[in-house]
Amino acid sequence: MYLQNFLAIGLEIYLVFYLLFALSFGVFYQTEKVNRIIFFTSICALLIGTVILLSSFVPSGNFFSGGFVNDSFSNLIKIIILLITSSTLIVSYRSLISNKIMVFEFPILILCSTLGMLIMVSSNDLLILFVGLELQALPLYVLSAFKRKSLRSSEAGLKFFVLGALSSGLLLYGCSLIYGATGSIKFIEISNALVISNSWVLLLGLGFILSGLAFKLSVVPFHMWVPDVYEGSPTPTTLFLATVPKIAALAMTCRLLTSGFDNFINGWQQILCILALFSILFGSLAAIAQKNLKRLLAYSSISHMGFAMIGLATGTPEGINALVSYMIIYLIMTVGVFCVVLSMENSDHNSLNIQGLLGLSEVKPNLAILITFLLCSMAGLPPFLGFFAKYYVFVAAVEAGLVGVVVLAVIGSVIGSFYYLRLVYFIYFGKSESPPHIKMSNIEYYIFLFASLFVIVGTFGFFGIEEVVSSAAKSLFR
């Protein structure tokens, strides 16, 4: 029994030992060479973690008295987290050096946050959920303020910390109410208690929990930290914030609602629909007025989280399947777009103005075409993969009876396509006195090329992973 529990968290233990070793090595040998060694070994550690999951070394089932679960859903999400995190580190290398923040603490903090996400995804009770969530969030506060000489970065870190602490308090208070009403913190026992009683305390506790999670997901009306934190943080941190924490929080919410509150779907389905619609409409409208690319992508992420939450609101395997597929596509598109943002960035704060894309097609036509693919996919235009991501979410929602939600979401999607197509207009028809300066390293370009071609080639079969995603989604309902 103890051996099984040990093996169940083998991946997490492996990362803990690596972090302890890397931290000790970095502290005692503080040189530029050591900083780079730890950076690249951190990427290798993430890729080795992926191999561990793919090799079936980690056993499946419930462990630690049912508080920790390994199944096909958690394994798939963990693989995605590890791969996207390693990709964000790879494309951030040049930016970290140019901004003089290539220090060993950066990858270590990234891996600490990733470790928290892995725990979140497998959490099957409220206490482990909270521990994983805080382990994921605390390093992000430091990463947001990592440029210590930048006032914007310090402001971003402070805002993120204050509002993050508030959201953690709301979540913990909701957990205490749920425990008081049911006498348990385990999802399965909470679900069984809901069959017997649906008191107002449970509804209030669930409301507080969803409010705390909404902060982490950056959905309206709990989005106020997102634009300032995205803009003020170092761009590598912004890239990380915009990707893996989103899917980790969504996966954790999926397990919480489908395992712990599956008998209370009428209580949370309406809340999720309202949050999703507000996020889609507000994110799409607010992004139109943005001139800074990072702020524009911040509001874009709010809108995308709204579409993903529609899949969660269905409460069906088909909806979760659509949600996971949507997030995979969103993550790859976001990494591709941020390859361009990282390449545009320099010491001038205005270098990330959307005007910096003016006339790009005349200077680098191949790059302009690839960027257009990504932007059109993020807008949800056919025949790009982003269109099918939204389509499958809408189909699942219609089958679940959420027709009105789909109609409003489609309207929001049409509004949101404006600011993406405006960037395409700047690229092909804009005129600028100084040519755009976008320069990528070879590895950055290959990742950018993969993301750009992914949204086209993936339409012919999503690379054959539909069955894997579908099986993972169904494992939540067994």
ABEGO torsion letter per residue (X at the ends): XAAAAAAAAAAAAAAAAAAAAAAAAAAABBBAAAAAAAAAAAAAAAAAAAAAAAAGABBBEBBGGGABBBBAAAAAAAAAAAAAAAAAAAAAAAAAAAAGABBAAAAAAAAAAAAAAAAAAABABAAAAAAAAAAAAAAAAAAAAABAABAAAAAAAAAAAAAAAAAAAAAAAAAAAAAAAAGBABAAAAAAAAAABBBAAAAAAAAAAAAAAAAAAGBOAAAAAAAAAAAABBAAAAAAAABAAAAAAAAAAAAAAAAAAAAAAAAAAAAAAAAAAAAAAAAAAAAAABABAAAAAAAAAAAAAAAAAAAAAAGBAAAAAAAAAAAAAAAAAAAAAAAAAAAABBABAAAABAAAABGAAAABAAAAAAAAAAAAAAAGBOABAAAAAAAAAAAAAAAAGBAAAAAAAAAAAAAAAAAAAAAAAAAAABBBABBBBBBBBAAAAAAAAAAAAAAAAAAAGGGGAAAAAAAAAAAAAX
